[in-house]
Amino acid sequence: MVSATVRRDGGRWHVAFTCEVERTDRRPTQPLSVVGVDLGIKHLAVLSTGEKAPNPQHLIGAQARLRRFSRALARKAGPDRCASRHPSARWERASARLSRAHARVRNLRRDGLHKLTTRLAREHGTIVLEDLNVAGMLRNRRLARHIADAGFAELRRQLAYKAEWYGGQMILADRWYPSSKTCSGCGAAKAKLALAERTYICTKCGLALDRDLNAARNLAALVASHTTGSGPVAGRGADRKTQHAGLVAVKRQPGAASAGQTGTVPPQGRTTDRELTRAGDG
């Protein structure tokens, strides 16, 4: 043992030990398996295999209890630094009760994430996630609480080191890869896809599929196309970015217009023209 750290959190004492261990080489039960994981709010994780991990929403379920404890705390005589007043005993008890309620929600969330990430790391050799802009998603006032309760960043952190522990790898798809807008059947991409559209319907091949499952399959196919015939990509456990594969939307850069066109800037209120290019084309 190297060191030990003692702390008190949520009315309980915790001791964290730091020690050196020698881990034996492990392999997932399916070393060549590639699974795409699409994170969301309705379902915490939708796998490319068709499995849907439910989102328990521990914070939403405990919201009424937390509000009741918060109101009770606000009615007590708390500390006042300006008046040099110490908190009352009732305030101390109410504060401890609120802290325990928050700690219970946090522990339930962490326990669920650990069980999910451990199972994924043990079973699959390659796990593909999207590089979500969580900070930007939290700016949505209607969904901020649900996004924070899901714990996307913690799930990604756990998968990163557990995949290395079990001999697999976690790969991050590019943040701008249109996994939800791309058809997993024919590869055609839509220009727009509203958040309310929960079923993806392809206008090219007619595929009708749950949008989260469609995104998960696209993530899995993105890496599987680069590993076909050669096994998993080298560098297990690496937090890697993938390259675009298939047809993706690329913004046309300002410059000389092509023959028969004049001007490069669209009128105000309209978007620029988009063209489909394949990865690797100059």
Secondary structure, 3 states (H helix, E strand, C coil): CCEEEEEEECCEEEEEEECCCCCCCCCCCEEEEEEEEEECCCEEEEECCCCEEECCCHHHHCHHHHHHHHHHHHCCCCCECCCCECCCHHHHHHHHHHHHHHHHHHHHHHHHHHHHHHHHHHHEEEEEEECCCHHHHCCCCCCHHHHHHHCHHHHHHHHHHHHHHCCCEEEEECCCCCCCCECCCCCCECCCCCCCCCEEECCCCCCEEEHHHHHHHHHHHHHHHHHCCCCCCCCCCCEEECCCCCEEEEECCCCCCCCCCCCCCCCCCCCCCEEEEECCCC
